[in-house]
Amino acid sequence: MGSEIEKRVEEKSLPWILTLFGTAVGAGILYLPLQAGISGVWAMVFLSLFILPVIYYSHTSVIRLLAVEKANLDYAGVVAHFLGRFAGLLVVAVFFLTFYAVLLSYILGLNANLGAYFVHTGIAETNWARGPFLSLAILFVFALIQMIDEKIVLAVMSFVSSVMIVFLFAISIYLIPFWNFSSFYQAPTSMGFFTDILRILPILTLSFVFFPAMSSMVTAFRRQDGWIRDEVLLKLQSIVLKTSVLLLFFVLLFVFSCLLSLTPEEFSHAIAENLNCLTILSFKEGVAPVLVNIGVMVGIAALFTSFIGVFFAVKEAGWEMLRKALHFFRRKGKQPEGSKKVQDIFLHLFIYLSLWIIAFFNPSVMDIFGLFVAPLVAIFLFILPIGILVKVKGFRIFRKLSNVLVLSVGTLLLFSYALGNLLQG
């Protein structure tokens, strides 16, 4: 019987490794080399040496959190169970803000990269991204896509994501002849090295986040009575470890390949214009002409599909936030009214109009990742799981250095990017 269970668990492992890997590899990876490029190669090397335990232990803490109860609860449900309904509502609100910030970064990226591509190919004489109409047109296209069957949209997204992963690996190898190791001969000052670490850490961490898919994975491995067997828990941790190692190889190969192929001036230009790494690589002198269009289009397609995927998450989180808020107020004696259709229209209008207005002011994609997304991710990936585990099991969990590491890094991520920018001057 035991061997049969182990066999079934083993059969489930590979699909989940690929699922978690695909969850982590999104359009955000296209911006990581930019921050590393302007910060310094030695800080990136240092962080590469210890990012694996950070990612592994933070995600396994989420697994342990989800496995604490036999009830089949998602992340927000577990938080609400241990900290109360209001805390559950706050977690959903944090989810919404996080996904919304990511959504904003993608619309800014699409606007900037399409504008640059149109100018580069001669379609437009001026950069349309600097006006309000290109972003409005992009959002209008997304609104039309909402009318298409969701299964078709998800199938197309899955295909484009697979193409992007293959292309990123291929271009990482293709760039090897362009590698220039001169940056390794430039030794940073101790303060400069520390500042570089502070600025790269949040962006690097975001490239390894795959916990949104973990609630579904834990559910798939539960026994009929709802509990997670100890051997299954070990297998889940093994899946997380294998996914983390696979991501480490893939992400670092792409990042260092870009880092050694582009100049600090090119990285600075990309950040200032909100361009992604593939766009800058495609415009680089010496790159095969066929890659110019392919690189830009794959980068834009990655932003496009990532936007759609994150939009579903924003809408779902928004709906859940409305549902929990209405339920909370009803318990307080109030009876808010409003049909589902009206609420749906309001939610869509709020998301699209607010994105368009903010996109017009063109904030920095890198600042959105570092100042908003990374601290929010730190709360529910690093800090909350440890906090709830302390509530359930007591402070003895800190006898394990891994828990100390997760909480320490999570706390650092709350202010790391802002402090790095402050020290940078």
LODO-792502 format. One line per field, with one value per residue (C-alpha): residue number from 0; residue in three letters; x, y, z. Coordinates in steps of 0.5 Angstrom, whole numbers, plus 500, padded with zeros to 3 digits. Layout:
nudren	[NUM  ...];
mivex	[ala  ...];
u	[X  ...];
v	[Y  ...];
w	[Z  ...];
***
This chain:
nudren	[0  1  2  3  4  5  6  7  8  9  10  11  12  13  14  15  16  17  18  19  20  21  22  23  24  25  26  27  28  29  30  31  32  33  34  35  36  37  38  39  40  41  42  43  44  45  46  47  48  49  50  51  52  53  54  55  56  57  58  59  60  61  62  63  64  65  66  67  68  69  70  71  72  73  74  75  76  77  78  79  80  81  82  83  84  85  86  87  88  89  90  91  92  93  94  95  96  97  98  99  100  101  102  103  104  105  106  107  108  109  110  111  112  113  114  115  116  117  118  119  120  121  122  123  124  125  126  127  128  129  130  131  132  133  134  135  136  137  138  139  140  141  142  143  144  145  146  147  148  149  150  151  152  153  154  155  156  157  158  159  160  161  162  163  164  165  166  167  168  169  170  171  172  173  174  175  176  177  178  179  180  181  182  183  184  185  186  187  188  189  190  191  192  193  194  195  196  197  198  199  200  201  202  203  204  205  206  207  208  209  210  211  212  213  214  215  216  217  218  219  220  221  222  223  224  225  226  227  228  229  230  231  232  233  234  235  236  237  238  239  240  241  242  243  244  245  246  247  248  249  250  251  252  253  254  255  256  257  258  259  260  261  262  263  264  265  266  267  268  269  270  271  272  273  274  275  276  277  278  279  280  281  282  283  284  285  286  287  288  289  290  291  292  293  294  295  296  297  298  299  300  301  302  303  304  305  306  307  308  309  310  311  312  313  314  315  316  317  318  319  320  321  322  323  324  325  326  327  328  329  330  331  332  333  334  335  336  337  338  339  340  341  342  343  344  345  346  347  348  349  350  351  352  353  354  355  356  357  358  359  360  361  362  363  364  365  366  367  368  369  370  371  372  373  374  375  376  377  378  379  380  381  382  383  384  385  386  387  388  389  390  391  392  393  394  395  396  397  398  399  400  401  402  403  404  405  406  407  408  409  410  411  412  413  414  415  416  417  418  419  420  421  422  423  424];
mivex	[met  gly  ser  glu  ile  glu  lys  arg  val  glu  glu  lys  ser  leu  pro  trp  ile  leu  thr  leu  phe  gly  thr  ala  val  gly  ala  gly  ile  leu  tyr  leu  pro  leu  gln  ala  gly  ile  ser  gly  val  trp  ala  met  val  phe  leu  ser  leu  phe  ile  leu  pro  val  ile  tyr  tyr  ser  his  thr  ser  val  ile  arg  leu  leu  ala  val  glu  lys  ala  asn  leu  asp  tyr  ala  gly  val  val  ala  his  phe  leu  gly  arg  phe  ala  gly  leu  leu  val  val  ala  val  phe  phe  leu  thr  phe  tyr  ala  val  leu  leu  ser  tyr  ile  leu  gly  leu  asn  ala  asn  leu  gly  ala  tyr  phe  val  his  thr  gly  ile  ala  glu  thr  asn  trp  ala  arg  gly  pro  phe  leu  ser  leu  ala  ile  leu  phe  val  phe  ala  leu  ile  gln  met  ile  asp  glu  lys  ile  val  leu  ala  val  met  ser  phe  val  ser  ser  val  met  ile  val  phe  leu  phe  ala  ile  ser  ile  tyr  leu  ile  pro  phe  trp  asn  phe  ser  ser  phe  tyr  gln  ala  pro  thr  ser  met  gly  phe  phe  thr  asp  ile  leu  arg  ile  leu  pro  ile  leu  thr  leu  ser  phe  val  phe  phe  pro  ala  met  ser  ser  met  val  thr  ala  phe  arg  arg  gln  asp  gly  trp  ile  arg  asp  glu  val  leu  leu  lys  leu  gln  ser  ile  val  leu  lys  thr  ser  val  leu  leu  leu  phe  phe  val  leu  leu  phe  val  phe  ser  cys  leu  leu  ser  leu  thr  pro  glu  glu  phe  ser  his  ala  ile  ala  glu  asn  leu  asn  cys  leu  thr  ile  leu  ser  phe  lys  glu  gly  val  ala  pro  val  leu  val  asn  ile  gly  val  met  val  gly  ile  ala  ala  leu  phe  thr  ser  phe  ile  gly  val  phe  phe  ala  val  lys  glu  ala  gly  trp  glu  met  leu  arg  lys  ala  leu  his  phe  phe  arg  arg  lys  gly  lys  gln  pro  glu  gly  ser  lys  lys  val  gln  asp  ile  phe  leu  his  leu  phe  ile  tyr  leu  ser  leu  trp  ile  ile  ala  phe  phe  asn  pro  ser  val  met  asp  ile  phe  gly  leu  phe  val  ala  pro  leu  val  ala  ile  phe  leu  phe  ile  leu  pro  ile  gly  ile  leu  val  lys  val  lys  gly  phe  arg  ile  phe  arg  lys  leu  ser  asn  val  leu  val  leu  ser  val  gly  thr  leu  leu  leu  phe  ser  tyr  ala  leu  gly  asn  leu  leu  gln  gly];
u	[500  506  509  503  502  509  508  502  506  512  508  505  511  514  507  508  515  513  507  511  517  512  508  515  518  513  515  518  524  525  527  532  538  537  537  543  546  546  548  554  556  559  553  549  554  554  546  546  550  545  538  537  536  532  527  527  525  520  516  517  514  508  507  508  503  498  499  497  490  486  481  482  483  487  492  487  483  488  490  483  482  488  488  480  476  479  486  483  480  487  491  486  487  494  494  489  495  500  497  495  502  504  499  501  508  506  502  507  512  507  506  514  516  511  512  520  518  514  519  525  521  519  511  511  516  515  514  507  508  509  502  495  493  497  496  488  489  492  487  482  484  485  477  476  480  475  469  473  472  477  479  481  485  489  491  494  497  500  503  506  509  512  515  518  521  525  526  530  534  536  538  542  546  546  549  555  560  558  560  565  568  571  566  569  575  572  572  566  567  564  559  557  557  552  548  548  546  540  537  538  535  528  528  532  527  521  524  523  516  512  507  501  500  502  495  493  499  498  490  492  496  492  489  481  481  484  491  498  502  509  512  508  510  517  515  512  519  523  518  520  527  527  523  528  534  531  529  536  540  535  534  541  544  539  541  548  548  545  549  555  553  550  553  551  549  544  541  541  537  532  530  529  525  521  524  525  531  529  528  535  538  534  537  544  549  551  545  542  537  532  532  530  523  523  526  521  515  517  518  511  508  510  508  501  500  503  498  492  494  495  489  485  488  487  479  479  482  478  471  474  475  468  465  469  468  460  460  464  459  453  455  456  448  449  446  450  446  448  448  453  453  454  459  463  462  465  471  473  472  476  482  482  481  486  491  490  491  497  500  500  504  509  512  518  517  523  521  514  517  522  518  511  511  517  515  508  511  515  509  505  511  516  513  506  507  513  508  502  507  509  502  501  507  511  517  521  520  526  531  531  536  532  526  530  533  526  524  530  530  523  524  529  525  520  525  531  530  528  534  539  536  537  544  545  543];
v	[500  505  503  505  512  513  511  516  522  521  521  527  531  532  536  540  542  544  548  552  553  556  560  564  565  571  577  580  576  581  587  583  584  591  592  588  591  598  596  591  584  583  584  579  574  574  574  568  564  565  566  558  557  564  561  554  556  561  557  551  555  556  549  548  553  550  543  545  544  538  543  544  552  556  561  567  561  559  566  568  561  563  570  572  574  581  579  574  580  584  579  579  586  585  580  585  591  586  584  591  593  588  589  596  595  590  596  601  596  594  602  603  597  598  605  604  598  603  608  603  600  606  605  612  618  620  615  614  611  619  620  618  614  608  605  607  602  597  597  597  591  587  589  586  580  579  577  571  564  564  557  559  565  561  556  561  564  557  557  563  562  556  559  565  560  556  563  566  559  560  567  566  561  565  571  567  570  577  576  581  580  587  588  583  587  593  592  596  600  597  602  601  593  594  599  594  588  592  594  588  583  585  584  578  575  577  572  566  567  561  561  563  556  552  552  548  543  542  541  535  532  531  525  523  525  532  531  531  525  526  523  527  533  531  530  537  540  536  539  546  544  541  547  552  549  549  556  558  555  558  565  566  564  569  574  573  572  579  582  580  582  589  596  600  605  601  598  605  607  601  603  610  608  602  598  590  587  583  590  593  586  586  593  591  592  585  581  577  581  576  576  584  583  576  578  584  581  575  580  584  577  575  582  581  574  576  582  577  572  577  581  574  574  582  581  574  578  584  580  576  582  585  578  578  586  585  579  583  589  584  581  588  589  593  590  593  592  591  586  582  585  592  590  587  593  597  593  593  600  602  597  600  607  607  603  608  615  612  610  617  619  613  611  607  600  598  603  599  592  595  599  596  589  586  589  586  579  579  580  574  570  571  574  572  564  565  569  564  558  562  562  555  552  557  561  554  554  559  554  552  557  557  560  566  567  567  572  576  577  578  584  586  586  591  597  594  598  604  604  602  608  613  611  611  618];
w	[500  502  495  491  495  494  486  485  489  484  478  480  482  475  472  479  478  471  473  479  474  469  475  476  469  467  464  470  469  463  467  472  468  468  475  476  470  473  480  479  477  484  488  483  484  491  491  487  492  497  494  493  501  501  496  498  505  504  500  504  510  506  505  512  513  508  511  519  518  515  512  505  505  501  503  505  508  513  515  516  520  525  525  524  518  518  517  512  508  509  506  500  500  500  494  490  491  489  483  481  482  477  472  472  471  465  462  462  459  453  452  452  448  443  442  441  436  432  432  430  425  422  423  427  427  434  440  441  448  451  449  452  446  445  453  451  445  449  454  449  446  453  454  447  450  456  451  448  452  458  456  449  452  457  452  448  454  455  448  448  455  453  447  451  456  450  447  453  454  446  447  453  449  443  447  449  444  446  453  456  462  463  469  473  473  477  484  488  494  500  501  493  494  500  496  490  494  497  490  487  492  491  484  484  489  485  479  483  486  485  491  488  485  491  494  488  489  497  495  490  495  501  503  503  510  509  512  509  510  513  507  502  506  505  497  497  500  495  489  491  492  485  482  486  483  476  476  479  473  468  471  472  466  462  467  467  459  459  464  460  453  454  457  463  459  455  462  464  458  458  465  464  458  461  456  457  456  450  446  448  446  439  438  439  434  431  433  427  424  424  432  432  430  434  440  441  439  444  449  448  447  454  457  453  456  463  463  462  467  472  470  472  479  480  478  482  488  487  487  493  497  495  497  504  505  504  508  514  514  514  520  523  521  515  508  502  496  489  483  481  474  477  481  476  471  477  478  471  470  476  474  467  468  474  470  464  468  472  465  463  468  466  473  473  472  476  482  482  483  488  492  492  489  493  500  499  497  503  507  505  503  508  514  515  514  520  524  524  525  531  533  532  534  539  538  538  531  531  533  526  523  516  520  522  515  512  517  517  509  509  514  509  503  506  505  502  495  498  503  497  493  499  499  492  492];
***
